[in-house]
Amino acid sequence: MDFAQHLVRYYKGEWLEAILLMAFGITTTGLAVVMWQHAGQNVLLKGLFYPIVFFAAFTALAGGFCVYNNSLRLATMPAQYVQNQVEFVQAEQNRFEGAKGVNTWWMPLKVLWAVFAIGGIAVSFTTRSDFIHGIAIGFIVIGAMGFVIDGFAHHRAKVYTAVLLSQNVVQP
């Protein structure tokens, strides 16, 4: 498989994950509506509602933005690569491996998801409030889903970065 095929495969994977993220956000929004309708009967559910509605909005919006962004990349990047392969590969290498590149964010994101999950677990052991316990469960859900979502994205980025770095280009 040549680099152009890897390029398209990577961004199609990003696009598909964004579609799934947006669909998850929309579905979770529907779940949040049902949760709100029944939250008056259950204080735990009322506490869970707030982190879930935040997560639903975040995933729907982030997914929608990434669908748009990756659609643009799929429409333009293959032609940019053909037009000037050396410049394109250098720009992509910088975007992934540069000072604030894509691959510099995986560890901070793992820490964030761990803080959500561990914080939720810790709070669930230390509170007597059902409302706070519901919030803690929501944090556990956000942390776990963050690991799942970024786990697939990180794997895809590792594969793409390896191919990207194997391209023999002359650095300026």
Backbone hydrogen bonds, N-H to C=O, Kabsch-Sander energy under -0.5 kcal/mol:
donor,donor_aa,acceptor,acceptor_aa,energy
5,Q,2,D,-0.6
6,H,2,D,-1.7
7,L,3,F,-2.8
8,V,4,A,-2.1
9,R,5,Q,-2.6
10,Y,6,H,-2.8
11,Y,7,L,-2.2
12,K,8,V,-2.3
13,G,9,R,-2.0
14,E,10,Y,-2.1
15,W,11,Y,-2.2
16,L,12,K,-2.7
17,E,13,G,-2.5
18,A,14,E,-2.0
19,I,15,W,-2.2
20,L,16,L,-2.5
21,L,17,E,-2.6
22,M,18,A,-2.7
23,A,19,I,-2.6
24,F,20,L,-2.6
25,G,21,L,-2.5
26,I,22,M,-2.5
27,T,23,A,-2.6
28,T,24,F,-2.9
29,T,25,G,-1.7
30,G,26,I,-1.8
31,L,27,T,-2.1
32,A,28,T,-2.5
33,V,29,T,-2.0
34,V,30,G,-1.9
35,M,31,L,-2.6
36,W,32,A,-2.6
37,Q,33,V,-2.0
38,H,34,V,-1.2
38,H,35,M,-0.6
39,A,35,M,-0.9
39,A,36,W,-0.5
41,Q,38,H,-1.3
42,N,39,A,-0.8
46,K,42,N,-1.8
47,G,43,V,-2.1
48,L,44,L,-2.2
49,F,45,L,-1.9
50,Y,46,K,-0.9
52,I,48,L,-1.8
53,V,49,F,-3.0
54,F,50,Y,-1.9
55,F,51,P,-2.6
56,A,52,I,-2.8
57,A,53,V,-2.3
58,F,54,F,-2.8
59,T,55,F,-2.8
60,A,56,A,-2.3
61,L,57,A,-2.5
62,A,58,F,-3.0
63,G,59,T,-2.3
64,G,60,A,-2.1
65,F,61,L,-2.5
66,C,62,A,-2.6
67,V,63,G,-2.3
68,Y,64,G,-2.1
69,N,65,F,-2.9
70,N,66,C,-2.7
71,S,67,V,-1.9
72,L,68,Y,-2.0
73,R,69,N,-2.0
74,L,70,N,-2.5
75,A,71,S,-1.6
76,T,72,L,-1.7
77,M,73,R,-2.9
80,Q,76,T,-2.0
81,Y,77,M,-2.6
82,V,78,P,-2.1
83,Q,79,A,-2.4
84,N,80,Q,-2.1
88,F,84,N,-2.4
89,V,85,Q,-2.7
90,Q,86,V,-2.3
91,A,87,E,-2.3
92,E,88,F,-2.5
93,Q,89,V,-2.8
94,N,90,Q,-2.2
95,R,91,A,-2.2
96,F,92,E,-2.0
97,E,93,Q,-3.2
98,G,94,N,-2.0
101,G,98,G,-1.9
102,V,95,R,-2.4
103,N,96,F,-1.9
104,T,101,G,-1.7
105,W,102,V,-1.5
109,L,105,W,-2.1
110,K,106,W,-2.3
111,V,107,M,-2.6
112,L,108,P,-2.4
113,W,109,L,-2.7
114,A,110,K,-2.4
115,V,111,V,-2.6
116,F,112,L,-2.4
117,A,113,W,-2.6
118,I,114,A,-3.3
119,G,115,V,-2.3
120,G,116,F,-2.4
121,I,117,A,-2.3
122,A,118,I,-3.1
123,V,119,G,-2.7
124,S,120,G,-2.2
125,F,121,I,-1.3
126,T,122,A,-0.9
126,T,123,V,-0.6
127,T,123,V,-1.3
133,H,129,S,-2.3
134,G,130,D,-2.2
135,I,131,F,-1.9
136,A,132,I,-2.6
137,I,133,H,-2.3
138,G,134,G,-2.0
139,F,135,I,-2.1
140,I,136,A,-2.1
141,V,137,I,-2.3
142,I,138,G,-2.5
143,G,139,F,-2.7
144,A,140,I,-2.6
145,M,141,V,-2.8
146,G,142,I,-2.5
147,F,143,G,-1.9
148,V,144,A,-1.9
149,I,145,M,-3.0
150,D,146,G,-2.6
151,G,147,F,-1.7
152,F,148,V,-1.7
153,A,149,I,-1.8
154,H,150,D,-3.1
155,H,151,G,-2.0
156,R,152,F,-2.3
157,A,153,A,-2.3
158,K,154,H,-2.5
159,V,155,H,-2.0
160,Y,156,R,-2.3
161,T,157,A,-3.0
162,A,158,K,-2.2
163,V,159,V,-1.8
164,L,160,Y,-2.9
165,L,161,T,-3.0
166,S,162,A,-1.0
167,Q,164,L,-1.1
169,V,167,Q,-1.2
171,Q,169,V,-0.6
